[in-house]
């Protein structure tokens, strides 16, 4: 697979890793944004802050401790070229994290008075 903007070639396995990591990143950011929106924050402000946070945070945390960057970007931080490591160490915990966010979204949505606005 040739990456158009860089001209480099990726193996199908590496491309699959990037695809899974991007999917986990988008799902987790989307659920955090949904939770904050259900808590009453304006969606446009939440989206701008989340995009800025995740765009700048890795650059800010990289010179510090590797553990801080690792925890901030847990689900899309490359850990291994082996699929079994990725599934066990990233995909399964991501499903657990996303299920907790979904439960928090349900609680926030049900406890908010939507007729008040």
C-alpha positions in Angstrom: 0.0 0.0 0.0 1.5 3.4 -1.0 0.7 6.3 1.2 -0.2 9.2 -1.2 1.0 12.2 0.8 4.4 10.6 1.7 5.1 8.2 -1.1 6.2 5.5 1.4 4.9 2.0 1.2 3.2 0.2 4.0 2.7 -3.5 4.5 -0.9 -4.7 4.8 -0.3 -5.6 8.4 1.1 -2.1 9.3 -1.8 -0.5 7.4 -4.2 -2.7 9.4 -2.5 -1.5 12.7 -2.9 2.1 11.7 -6.5 1.5 10.7 -7.4 -0.2 14.0 -5.6 2.6 16.0 -7.4 5.3 14.1 -10.7 3.6 14.7 -10.1 3.3 18.4 -9.0 6.9 18.6 -12.1 8.2 16.8 -14.5 6.1 18.8 -13.0 7.2 22.2 -12.9 10.8 21.2 -16.4 10.7 19.9 -17.8 9.1 23.0 -16.0 11.7 25.2 -17.5 14.4 23.1 -20.9 12.9 23.3 -20.6 12.6 27.1 -19.6 16.2 27.5 -22.5 17.3 25.2 -25.0 15.3 27.2 -23.6 17.0 30.3 -24.8 20.3 28.8 -21.7 21.7 27.1 -22.1 23.2 23.7 -21.0 20.7 21.0 -19.0 23.2 19.0 -16.9 24.2 22.0 -16.4 20.6 23.1 -15.2 19.5 19.7 -12.8 22.4 19.4 -11.3 21.7 22.8 -11.0 18.0 22.3 -9.3 18.4 18.9 -6.9 20.9 20.3 -6.2 18.7 23.4 -5.4 15.6 21.4 -3.5 17.5 18.7 -1.3 19.3 21.2 -1.1 16.9 24.1 1.2 14.4 22.5 3.6 17.1 21.4 3.5 18.6 25.0 3.9 15.2 26.7 6.6 13.7 24.5 9.5 15.4 26.2 8.2 14.6 29.7 7.8 11.1 30.8 7.0 8.3 28.3 4.4 7.0 30.7 2.4 10.2 30.6 2.2 10.1 26.8 1.4 6.4 26.9 -1.5 6.9 29.3 -2.9 9.9 27.4 -2.8 8.0 24.1 -3.3 4.5 25.3 -5.5 3.0 22.7 -3.6 4.3 19.7 -0.1 4.3 21.0 1.9 1.6 19.0 2.9 -1.2 21.2 3.8 -4.2 19.0 3.7 -5.4 15.4 2.0 -8.6 16.6 -1.8 -8.7 16.2 -2.3 -10.8 19.3 -0.5 -8.1 21.5 -2.6 -5.4 19.9 -5.9 -7.2 20.5 -5.0 -8.2 24.1 -3.3 -5.0 25.2 -5.3 -2.4 23.3 -8.5 -3.5 21.6 -10.0 -5.4 24.5 -9.3 -2.6 27.0 -10.6 -0.1 24.4 -13.9 -2.0 24.3 -14.0 -1.9 28.2 -13.3 1.9 28.2 -15.9 2.5 25.5 -18.5 0.5 27.3 -17.9 2.6 30.5 -18.2 5.8 28.4 -21.5 4.5 26.9 -22.9 3.8 30.3 -21.8 7.3 31.5 -23.5 8.8 28.4 -26.7 6.9 29.2 -26.7 8.1 32.8 -25.9 11.7 31.7 -28.6 11.6 29.1 -31.3 10.2 31.4 -30.5 12.6 34.3 -30.6 15.7 32.2 -33.8 17.7 31.9 -34.1 18.1 28.1 -37.4 20.0 28.2 -35.9 22.8 30.3 -34.1 24.3 27.3 
